[in-house]
Amino acid sequence: MAPRRRAREVALQMLYQIDINPDVGAVVLREMIEEQLGRGALADFCWKLFTGVMEYKPQLDARIAKVAENWTMGRMAPTDRNVLRIGVFELLHTDAPLRVVIDEAIELARKFGAAQSPQFVNGILDRLVPPNKKDSDGPAPIES
């Protein structure tokens, strides 16, 4: 498994944890990340994803809800919702290439979501690709 994928998985688990138990403190979450990833660049990347999603969650959710036809954020499976948050955060606030963001989100959805999760995540993220990333990276992958 690619190291950054593992960091994304841990970030997803932390976001899921916050969905289930919003009272979990930052110290506990940092310790959980350290247990899973140790200290260093991967743990820092994971923490950046987690804190970035938390900081921008209202804006991320608004963007997702705007394009998710017939789906409210509350109706989405928690794993799908959080995979989408990570993907949209990476699209908007990092320099990660489009294909990497979409592929990684699809893989997270495949591993942690339901059978239809990869297609759902791909469809939503494809609608949210910023114009500057579409131009530089080509079209988003199509999930069969």
C-alpha positions in Angstrom: 0.0 0.0 0.0 1.2 3.5 -0.8 2.2 5.3 2.3 0.0 8.4 1.6 -3.0 6.1 1.1 -2.4 4.7 4.6 -2.4 8.3 5.9 -5.6 9.0 4.1 -7.2 5.9 5.6 -6.2 7.1 9.1 -7.6 10.6 8.4 -10.8 8.9 7.3 -11.0 6.9 10.4 -10.4 10.0 12.6 -13.2 11.9 10.7 -15.5 8.9 11.2 -14.6 8.9 14.9 -15.6 12.6 15.1 -18.9 11.8 13.4 -19.7 9.1 15.9 -18.3 10.9 19.0 -17.9 14.7 18.5 -16.4 15.0 22.0 -13.2 13.3 21.1 -10.3 15.7 21.9 -7.5 16.7 19.6 -4.9 15.1 21.9 -6.6 11.7 21.7 -6.8 12.0 17.9 -3.1 12.9 17.6 -2.3 9.9 19.8 -4.4 7.7 17.5 -2.6 9.0 14.5 0.8 8.4 16.1 -0.2 4.8 17.0 -1.2 4.1 13.4 1.5 6.0 11.6 4.3 6.8 14.0 5.8 10.3 13.9 7.0 12.0 10.8 5.8 13.1 7.4 3.0 10.6 7.1 1.5 11.5 10.4 1.9 15.2 9.5 0.1 14.6 6.2 -2.7 12.8 7.9 -3.1 15.6 10.5 -3.1 18.2 7.7 -5.9 16.3 6.0 -7.9 15.9 9.2 -7.5 19.4 10.4 -8.1 20.8 6.9 -11.4 19.0 6.6 -12.4 20.0 10.1 -11.6 23.7 9.4 -13.3 23.8 6.0 -16.1 21.3 6.8 -19.0 23.8 6.4 -17.7 25.0 3.0 -16.9 21.4 1.9 -20.3 20.2 2.9 -22.0 23.0 1.1 -20.1 22.2 -2.2 -20.9 18.5 -1.9 -24.6 19.1 -1.1 -24.9 21.5 -4.0 -24.0 18.7 -6.6 -25.3 15.6 -4.8 -28.6 15.4 -6.4 -31.3 13.9 -4.1 -28.8 13.4 -1.3 -28.4 15.5 1.8 -25.2 15.2 3.8 -27.1 13.5 6.6 -28.5 10.8 4.3 -25.0 9.9 3.0 -23.2 7.0 4.6 -20.6 8.4 7.1 -17.8 6.8 5.2 -18.9 8.2 1.9 -19.5 11.6 3.4 -16.0 11.7 4.9 -14.3 10.3 1.8 -15.9 13.1 -0.2 -14.8 15.7 2.4 -11.2 14.5 2.1 -11.4 14.5 -1.7 -12.9 17.9 -2.0 -10.4 19.3 0.5 -7.5 17.9 -1.5 -9.0 19.2 -4.7 -9.4 22.7 -3.4 -6.6 23.2 -0.8 -3.7 21.1 -1.9 -1.5 20.7 -5.0 -2.3 17.0 -5.3 -2.9 16.0 -8.9 -6.5 15.4 -10.0 -6.0 11.8 -10.8 -4.4 11.1 -7.5 -7.2 12.7 -5.5 -9.9 10.9 -7.5 -8.2 7.5 -7.5 -7.4 7.7 -3.8 -11.0 8.7 -2.9 -12.3 5.8 -5.0 -10.0 3.4 -3.3 -11.0 4.6 0.2 -14.7 4.3 -0.9 -14.0 0.8 -2.2 -12.3 -0.3 1.0 -14.5 1.3 3.6 -17.9 1.9 1.8 -20.7 -0.1 0.3 -20.7 -1.7 -3.1 -22.0 1.5 -4.8 -19.7 3.9 -2.9 -16.9 4.1 -5.5 -19.2 5.2 -8.2 -21.0 7.6 -5.9 -17.8 9.2 -4.8 -16.4 9.4 -8.3 -19.6 11.1 -9.6 -19.6 13.7 -6.9 -15.9 14.5 -7.0 -16.0 14.7 -10.8 -18.6 17.5 -10.5 -16.4 19.4 -8.0 -13.1 19.5 -9.8 -11.8 23.1 -10.0 -11.3 24.4 -13.5 -7.5 24.8 -13.0 -7.2 21.1 -12.1 -9.3 19.9 -15.0 -7.2 21.7 -17.4 -3.9 20.5 -16.0 -4.7 16.9 -15.4 -7.1 15.8 -18.1 -10.5 14.3 -17.5 -11.4 12.5 -14.2 -11.3 8.7 -14.3 -14.5 6.8 -15.1 -15.4 4.1 -12.6 -17.0 1.1 -14.2 
